[in-house]
Amino acid sequence: MAAANKVFAARLAGLVVLGPDGESIGRVRDVVITARVGRQQPRVLGLVIELFTRKRIFVPMLRVTAIEPSSVTLTTGNVSLRRFQQRPGEVLALAQVADSHVRVDDPELEELRDADIIVVDLGIEQTRTRDWVVSKVAVRGHRGRLGRRAAMHVVEWQHVQGLTQTDLAMPGQGVSALLTQFEGMRAADVANAMRLLPEKRRHELALALDDERLADVVQELPSDDQTDLLMHLEVERAADVLEAMDPDDAADLLGELPETEAESLLQLMDPQDSEPVRRLLEHSPDTAGGLMTPEPVVLTASTTVAEALARARISDVTPALASMVFVVRPPTATPTGRYLGCVHLQKLLREPPASLVGGLLDTDMPRLAPEDSLTSVTRYFATYNLVCGPVVDAEDHLIGAVTVDDVLDHLLPEDWREEEIDG
């Protein structure tokens, strides 16, 4: 199929990037262009490519040899693995330009002259010198009467006003293009992509995400970015996001804030959500009590194997937590009644569905105490080859469970999310 020399930027998003031998390198995530100067067509500098390690790199446009409907091919498979950093004078077509409010002065489109127009996409094309430039802008007005979508128009670049760096820095820009780009992506991948956005766009995107999605993304950000994002939200919205976060992650985040601000947010949270967070904050962050989640899979002895497996299958339960269920006397909410023992997932899979978990208990497996240090917890997992362990207090109450990912988060350097991941 013939390679294209004209294409819209949004069509490139998500395309597979191939080397000259057909080897897959990553996927296109954005297009880097020069900032607008007068009516001159901006040059397309290159593409932001996401490697399979989630690291984003920059590939100059001169390295692109072909753009096809399903892929982008490079002239060489040897690319710089340096993490992409946006430079002064550079603009991201999808992350910054899409959804911008502009003015159109095309004499053939008089109906757009005084209308509120939004950029939908940028058309780029290759010149005779093999350079790529922005030549077209796809625009659309706001929805008309009865919520009907306004017609889309493609206009020449020189007829569009409002895309200078000063204009793009103004508040109020939409984020529908970013939301579409991030739809279906894992929270960790969205967090990684958000960190590369200009600060203004990060905050606009955070406002547009719903509480559950934003909570998932915030949990994957470095602690400094977490606090920055939370502090830019309205205080009521910040409390809502904390309610949607896992209690242990919410406690870690609140622990980074000044005590008065943390207490204000806790008071705004629903008591049912704030109570487990307060209990976690009572423990030092580098102990089992500070590392644990207060919401493991907890059952009574009369629960059947079928019911136990159904609980482990719930999508909100992480694979590590699902590896083990804990059996207690009522109540089953932490802190529970007397801890009886645990049942491993493999054991549940081998037993008849009608069997009771009370007859399958592993009562010999050692427990963690809330005051156990991080070193002790690490040795516990290494010694018993586990990914999850119960935390039981001196009165034999189950108060939570520590998972191996909680331990890894504290063993790795504090800035591990910010460090480059080499392919």
N, C-alpha and C positions, 0 to 999 in steps of 0.2 A: 504494500500500500504506500502511495506517495506521501512523503513527509509534508506537514503543513508549514506554511510560512506566515500564516495568520491564525491567531487563536485567542480566545478569551481566557483571562487568568484563572477564573473559577473552574474552567474545564481541566486545568492542569492539576488542581488540588486532588491529592490521593493517587495520582498516576504512579505506576511503578517506574523506577529509574534503573536503566540497564547499562552495563558496560559494553564495550565494543564486541565482546564475545557472547553477549546475551546473559551474563551473570547479573543477578539482581543485587542492587546496591541499597535501595531504600525506596522512599516515596516522597513525592513533592508535597510540601506543606504551605509554601508561600512563594511570592515573586517579589524580588527586591528591585525597586526603581529609584531613580534620582528624584530629589525634591523639585517641585515646579519652579521654573524661573520664567516669568512672563508667559508668552503663548508658545514657547518652544516645546516641542514634544520631548517628554522625559525619556532618557535611555533606560532600558532594562538591563540591570547590572548582573543579575543571576537568579538562581533558585535556592530556596531554603529546602534542604533535603533531610528527612528524618531517617536515620539508619535504623537497623533492626534492634540496636541497643537503646533506642529512644533518644539518642544523641542527635542534635540538629546541627548540620554543617552548611557551609555556603559553597555553591558550585557556580563559577562564572558562566555567563551565558555563552561565551565563546567556546566552552567545552561541550555545548549541546550540539549534536550533529543531526538529530531528527526528533520531531514531535509528532507522534502518531496517536490515534484515538485511545489506545490502551496503555501507552508507555512513552517514556522520554529516553532517548539513547544518547550516551556521552561518547566523546571521541576517545576517551581513555578511562580505564578503571582505577587509575591512580589519582585519588583526590585528597585534598587536605582534610585531615580529621580534626582540625581545630574547631572548637565549638563556635557556632555562629554568634556574633555579637553585632548588633545594629550600630552603625557608625553615624556621626552627624552628616546630614545631607541625604541620608537614605530613608526610604519610605517603604513599608510593607503593603503590597497591593490589597491583600485580603484582610489582614489584621487591622490596617489603619484607614485605607481608602474606602473600602466597601461600607455602605450604610452612611456615608458622609452626606451632609446637607450641602447642596450646591445650587448655583444659578446657571441658567442656560440662556444664551443670547443668540441662538440660531434663528435667522430671519425666516426660515422655512417652518419653524415650530413656534409660532406666536403664542399658542396656548400654554407654552411652558415658561414664557417670559417672566411672569410674576408668581408662578406656582412654587410650592414647597417641593423641591425635587431631591430624591435620594439616589446615590450611586448604587447600581446593582453589580456592575462588573467593569473591568477594563479590557479593551481589545488591544493586543500587542501584535506587531508584525515585523518581519525581517526586512531590512533595507538591502540595497545592492552591495553595500560594504560589509554585509553579514552582521551588522549591528541590529539589535532589536530595540524598538521604540514603542511607546504608548501612542496609539493613533486614534482610538475610538473610546467612547465612554457610554456604557449602557445605563440609562437612567429611567426612573419611574416616579410618578407623583404619588402622594399619599392616597389611601383608599378613598374612593368616591362615596356617593350616597349608597345607602344600604350595604355598606362594607365591601362594595365591589372593588377588585384590584384594578388600579389604574393601568393604562396601556404602557408598555415599555417602548422606549425610543433609543436608538443608537445614534449618537451625535459625534461630530469631529471634536477632537481634544481641544482645539483652540476656541470652541464655542462654550466651554464649561468654565465657570469661575467658582473659586472657593476651595481649591485643593492645594493651597500653599501650606507650608509647615505650620504657619500661624493659625490658619483655618482649621487644620487637623487637630491642633491642640485645644481648640475650644470645646467646652463640655456639651453634652446632649447628643453625641453621635450614637447611632444605633449599633446593635451587635448581632443582628439576625444572621449575617454571613458567618461570624465566628461560631455562633451556636450550631449552625448547620455543619460546619467543619468539625466541631468537637462531638457531634451526636454519635453515639455508639462507641466512642473511645473510652478506654479505661480511665478511671479517676487519676491514676498516677501519670498517665500520658497527658491528660489535660493539664495537670499541675505543672508538668515539665514544659508544656507549650506556653502556659500562662506566664511563667517566669521570663520568657523571652519577649513578651509583649511590653510596649512602653507602659509606664506606670498608670497613665490615664486610662488606657485600654483595659488594663488588669482590673481596675476598680469598676469600670463600666460593665465588664463581663461579670464580675462578682455580683453586681446589682441585678443582672438579668437572670442569673441561674436561680433555680428554686432552692429552698433550704436544704433538702436532702442531697441534691447534687453538689451544692457548694460545700456542704459539710464533708462529703467524701473527698472532694478536691483539696480542701484545706488540710485534711489529715495527711496528705501526701506532700505538703510543702515544707521547706525548712522552717525552723521555729521563727526566725526573724520575719520571713514572708508571712507566716501565719498571723503574727501579732499585727503587722502592718495592715494586712487585709481586714482583720477584725476591727481595728481601730478606725477604719474608714467607713464602716457600716454604721447606720443608725443603731443606737444602743439596744432598742427592742429587737431589731433584726439580728444583731450580734447574739443576743440571748437565744433567739430561735435557732440559729445555726449551731450554737453550743448544745442545745437540746437534741439536735439531730445527729451530733457526733457520737462516736463511741465514748463511754464514760472515761476510759483511761486516756484517750487522746484529748478529750475536753479538759481533764485534770492537768495534763502536761501543758496545754496551752495557757490555762489560767495561772499555772505556776510561774509562767514567764511574765505575767503582768504585775503591776504594783498591787499590793494587798487590798487597797481601798477599791480599785477598779474591778478586781476579781470578785470581791464581795458584792459590789453593785450588780454585776452580771448574774451572780448566783441568786440574788434575791429576785431578779426578774425572771429567772427560769422557773418552769413548773417544778414544784417541790418533789414530785415523783422522779424527775430527771436530775434535779440538783443534789438530792440526798446521796446517791452513790458517788457522785463527783466529790462531794464534801468528805466522804469517808476515805476516798483515795488520797485526798490532799492532806489527810492526817498522817500519812506515811511518808518517809523519805523516798524521793523518786528513784533511788538506786537500791531499793530493797524489794523483796517479793510483793509486799503490800503496795508499794508505789508502782510496780510494773504490771500488776494483775489487772484483768478485766473483771468487774463484778457480775457479769452476765454470761457465765458458761451454761452448758446444757445440764440442768439439774432436774432429777426425777425422784419419785418415791419408789420404794421396793415393789409396789404392786403394779408398776407400769409394765406393759408387755414389750417384747422385743420390737414388734411392729410399730408401736407408738414411739419407742426410742429412736428407731431409724427415721421415722417421719420427722421427729424434732431435729435430727442431725442433717436432714435434707433441706431444711429451711435456708433460703438463699442468703439471709442476713448472717448466718453462722459461717465463720471462716473455716477453711479446711483444717487448720490447726485445732480450733475448738471442737470441730466435729469428730476429731479422732478419738475422743473420750467423753463418756457421759458420767456424771457424778450422782450417786444415790444417797439420799439423806432422809431423815424423818422430817415431817412437815414442821415449819413452812419451807417451801422450796425457794423462796426469794432470799437472796443473801442479805444479811447473815442468816443461814438456814438453821434448821434443827440439827440434831446430832448427825455428824458425817459418818456414813456406813462403809463407803468404799466406792470404787469406780468400775466401769466396764469399758473395755477397749472396743473400738468400732469393728475390728476384725472378729472379735468374739461374737458381737451381735449378728454379723453377717453369716456366721456358721450355725446359729441356733434357730429352732423353729419359731415362726412369728408369734405364736401364742405363749411362748415361755415368758416367765416373769424375770425382770432384771435383778430382783432380789436374790435369785438363785445363781447368778452368774458373777457375783462380786469378786473383784480382786482386792482383798483386804490387807494384803502384804505390801502393797506398793507404798514406799515412803511418801510423806507429805512435806510440803513447804510451810514454813512458819512466816508470818507477815514481816518479821524483822530480819529474815535471812538476807544476806548481802547479795549483790549482783554476782560476785564471784561464786558464791555457794549455789546460786540458781543455775549458773552456767555449768558448773560441775555436775549438778543434779541431772540436767538434760543429757550431758555427755555420758554419764555413768549408766543411765537407764534407757538410753536411746529413745527418748520421748520428744514429742513436739508440743505437749501440753501437760501441765501438772497442777494438782489442787493446792490451794492455800487455805490452811485450817488454823484457827486461833487456839488459844490455850483451853478454851471451854468446849472444844470439839465441834465448833461451828464452821461450816464451809463459808468463807467470805469472798472467794473468787478463784480464778485460775490464771496462771501465767502461761503464755504461749511462746514458742521459740522466736517468732517475729518480734515480740516485745523485747526479748533479750538482745536480738541483733540490733534493734534500733538504738539501744544504749551502749552496745559494744563498739559499734562503728563510730568514727569521728563525728563530731557534731555537725560538720558541714558536708557529710557524705552525700547528701542529695544534690549538692552544688558542684561536687567534683566531676571532672570529665570521665565519661565511661568510654574506654578505648574499645574499638571493635575487635 
